[in-house]
Amino acid sequence: MLLPLVVALVLSTGVAATASDSPQLRREGRWLVDPQGRVVIVHGLNLVWKHAPYAPPDTRPGFQARDARWLARHGFNGARVGALWAGLTPDAPGKADPTYVARVQRVLDLLAKRHVWSQLDMHQDQWHETYGGEGVPDWALHRPAPYDALPPVTAPFPTGYWTPEVSTVFDNFWADQDDLLDGWTDAWRIGATAWKDQPYLMGYDLLNEPWMGMEWETCLANGCPASYADELQPAMEKGLAAVRAVDRHNIVWWEPQQFAGGQKLDTFYEPVAGEDQLGLSWHNYCPDVFLESQGIPGSDVENCWAFSRDREDHALAQARTMHAVPLMSEWGATDNLRAIEIDADVADESLMGWTHWAYKRWNDPTTADGAQGLFRDDADPSSVKKGKLRLLVRTYAQATAGIPLAMSFDAHDGAFRYRYRPDRSIDAPTRIFVSPLHYPHGFRVGVEHGHVVSRSAHRLLVVADSTRPVTVHVVRRERSA
């Protein structure tokens, strides 16, 4: 489809943003940086509606203005928002669905109004509903021979990936059989055209958890470096080129092959010449959490300390190799509070931004652990899982006028410590979100080599007094006698 026709079709919906000065995040080194030059650390949630029409409805169980207010009130400054291939071009390759673009736009605008950064995520699990998953449009389902002679095998997530038919489907995708890669890049060209000027955008996550096909056993054993070189990197570069044809500025995020999220495996992306706005969208799922949820003997969630630290270190190293910014875009997906505490603490150690899985369960059809979401009833905010929320709602540095050096938060007593190297050329102050859950009688603040210029119940603005590193302490105020 010709690009001018795509542009005209999407813009004719009346929903595309046009402001050239829209606040968006960019990559500088390993950091996300806002228009004022401050380093932004994202604490967010996943908003992925996996059923048709692939965007949350404007209902109480879905996503409304009150949901965006709830996110901002609890300090969540980011969201990974589903923008599915099946929704963007449901009827034919390159043929946009303006109604779907408008559905996603509604969510993005609600988030932007509350200053919540959005990463657009082309989510898929097990390719298509035929295999018990979701993600690609019906026209992109081509059942390969000889499997098409029998009814399809629908296996529980994630074992459905391991079936020969689904693995063959992915192999055909990477090989651009039936022009499927072209259809995928056409969808991204449409998405980037619609949202390149979207306020509070932090870029495009090209494909959730890529599955490498019949060589999956090699991926599980050694990370399958040849699959990166021969299939995954070329496909991601093709997606990157499609976005860059219409959007030269926003971050384009690549994900490693699926097993890298749940095993200690290397990943093998390489940098792209002339490209400085890449992101590494990586996942962290400690295997002991899943094994424990299934009652498998020998599992121990305390092993997740070592696992999570390994994954954080690896993500930082891979991002350096790629010349990319890392974001832990999926983790959690459980009600195991100890597991959540470990992953959140280790993310703070690594100064890693994140989007937790997930805000609401939304009848997720592809989950290895049924304990999804922050609410027992998606329509009822009072049903929030309070223990889980208390670990995710944290005092943290949302925007730093300088370079973060160290951050820690104790979810039990609210003790917070943050250290950063200031950049006096940045006019905007450092902004620290103060948890509304951990200081029932208020809090005390101490600042070394800087001072507080504004304070409210849930926000501190700090400026440096010199070029020396600034340290901020927040502690709980005890009940008065």
KOLTI-913803 format. One record per residue (C-alpha): x, y, z; residue in one letter. Coordinates in steps of 0.5 Angstrom, whole numbers, plus 500, padded with zeros to 3 digits. Example, Ala and Ser with C-alpha at 12.3 -4.5 7.8 and 13.67 -1.06 7.14 Angstrom:
% KOLTI-913803
525491516A;527498514S;
***
This chain:
% KOLTI-913803
500500500M;503507498L;505511504L;501517502P;495513502L;496510509V;497517512V;491520509A;487514511L;490515519V;489522519L;482522516S;480519523T;481526526G;485522532V;492523530A;496528534A;500534530T;503538535A;511538534S;513540541D;509534544S;513531550P;516525549Q;522521551L;528520548R;534515549R;541518551E;546513553G;542508557R;537513560W;530515558L;530523558V;525528558D;524534554P;527538559Q;533533559G;532530566R;533522566V;526519567V;525512571I;519509569V;514505574H;508503570G;503497568L;501493562N;495495559L;494489554V;487487552W;488480548K;481479546H;477482540A;477488538P;484488542Y;483495546A;480496552P;473498552P;470505555D;467501561T;468500569R;472493567P;476496562G;479503562F;476510563Q;479516565A;478514573R;483509571D;488514568A;487518575R;488512579W;495510576L;497517577A;495518584R;499511585H;505514582G;505510576F;508514570N;508509565G;504504561A;505499556R;499499551V;497494547G;497496539A;496489536L;497487529W;490484529A;487491530G;491495526L;490491519T;484486521P;482485514D;488486509A;495487509P;496495509G;489496510K;488500516A;482500521D;481507523P;476505528T;482501532Y;486507531V;481511535A;480506540R;487506542V;488513541Q;482514547R;487510552V;493514550L;490521551D;487519557L;494517560L;497523557A;492527560K;495525567R;502525564H;503518564V;508515558W;506510554S;510505550Q;506502544L;506494544D;505489538M;503484543H;502477541Q;502470544D;502463540Q;501467534W;493467533H;487465537E;487458533T;493456537Y;490459543G;493465543G;492472540E;496477536G;496477528V;490478524P;486472521D;489474514W;496472517A;494465519L;496460514H;496453517R;502450514P;502443511A;502437513P;499440519Y;493443516D;490436514A;488435521L;485440526P;490445530P;493443536V;491448542T;495447548A;496451554P;500457554F;506457553P;507450551T;503452545G;509455542Y;513448542W;508444538T;511443531P;505447527E;506453531V;514453531S;513452523T;508458523V;514462526F;519460521D;515462515N;514468518F;521470519W;522467512A;517472509D;513467507Q;506469504D;509476505D;508476512L;514480514L;511485509D;504485512G;507486519W;512492517T;506495514D;502495520A;507499524W;508504518R;500505520I;501505527G;507510527A;504515522T;498515527A;502516533W;509519532K;507526535D;503523540Q;504526547P;507522552Y;510517548L;516513549M;516509543G;514502539Y;515495542D;516492535L;514484537L;512481544N;516475546E;519473539P;519465538W;524463534M;521456531G;523449530M;530451533E;527453540W;531447543E;537451541T;534457544C;533454550L;540451551A;544457548N;540463546G;541461539C;545466536P;545464529A;537465530S;539472531Y;543473526A;539470520D;532471522E;531476528L;536482527Q;534482520P;526482522A;527487527M;531492522E;526491517K;521493522G;525499524L;526501517A;518501517A;517506523V;523510520R;520511514A;515516517V;518517524D;525519525R;525520532H;521516537N;525510540I;524503537V;524497542W;526490540W;525484544E;530478545P;527471543Q;522469548Q;526464553F;531470555A;525472559G;525466564G;532463563Q;539465564K;541466557L;545471553D;542475547T;545477541F;543483538Y;548488534E;547496533P;545499527V;549504524A;547511524G;541509529E;541512536D;534511538Q;534504540L;531500546G;531494549L;524491551S;526485556W;522481560H;524478567N;520472569Y;524468575C;522460573P;522459581D;516463581V;512459576F;515452579L;512454586E;506456583S;505449580Q;507446587G;513443584I;518440589P;525444590G;523451587S;525456592D;523464590V;529466594E;533464588N;530470584C;535474588W;540471584A;536470577F;533477577S;540480578R;543476573D;538479568R;538486570E;546485569D;545482562H;540487560A;545493561L;550489558A;546487552Q;543495551A;550497551R;552493545T;546495542M;547502543H;540502546A;536504553V;533498557P;526497560L;524491564M;517491560S;514485563E;515482570W;511479576G;505476573A;504473580T;501474587D;507471590N;509478594L;516475596R;517475588A;515482587I;519485592E;525481590I;524484583D;522491585A;528491590D;533489584V;530494579A;532499584D;539497585E;540497577S;536504577L;532500572M;525502569G;519497569W;512496567T;509490571H;504485568W;499487569A;494493571Y;488488570K;487481569R;482482563W;480475562N;487474560D;487467555P;495466555T;498466562T;502461566A;500463572D;492465573G;494471579A;494477574Q;492484575G;492488581L;484487582F;480481584R;474485580D;476489574D;470493575A;471495583D;477499585P;476497592S;478490590S;485492590V;490487592K;493491598K;499487599G;501487592K;500494591L;504496597R;510493594L;509496587L;507503589V;514506591R;517512593T;522513587Y;525519583A;521520577Q;525525573A;532527575T;536533573A;543529572G;545522573I;542517578P;547514582L;544509587A;536508589M;533504594S;526503598F;524499603D;517497602A;516495609H;518502613D;518507607G;525508608A;528511601F;535513599R;537516593Y;543519590R;545523583Y;550527580R;547533578P;547537572D;546544573R;545546566S;538543567I;533548569D;527543571A;528540578P;529533580T;522530582R;521525587I;514521588F;513520595V;508513596S;501515599P;501508602L;507508607H;507514611Y;501514615P;503520619H;507524614G;514523612F;521527614R;526529608V;533530608G;537533603V;545533602E;548538597H;541540595G;535543598H;527542597V;524547593V;517544593S;513539597R;506536597S;503530600A;506526594H;511530591R;518533592L;522537588L;529538589V;535542586V;542542587A;546547591D;553545587S;556540583T;557535588R;552529588P;546530592V;543525596T;535525598V;533521604H;525520606V;523516612V;517515616R;514520621R;512516627E;506518631R;506524635S;506522643A;
***
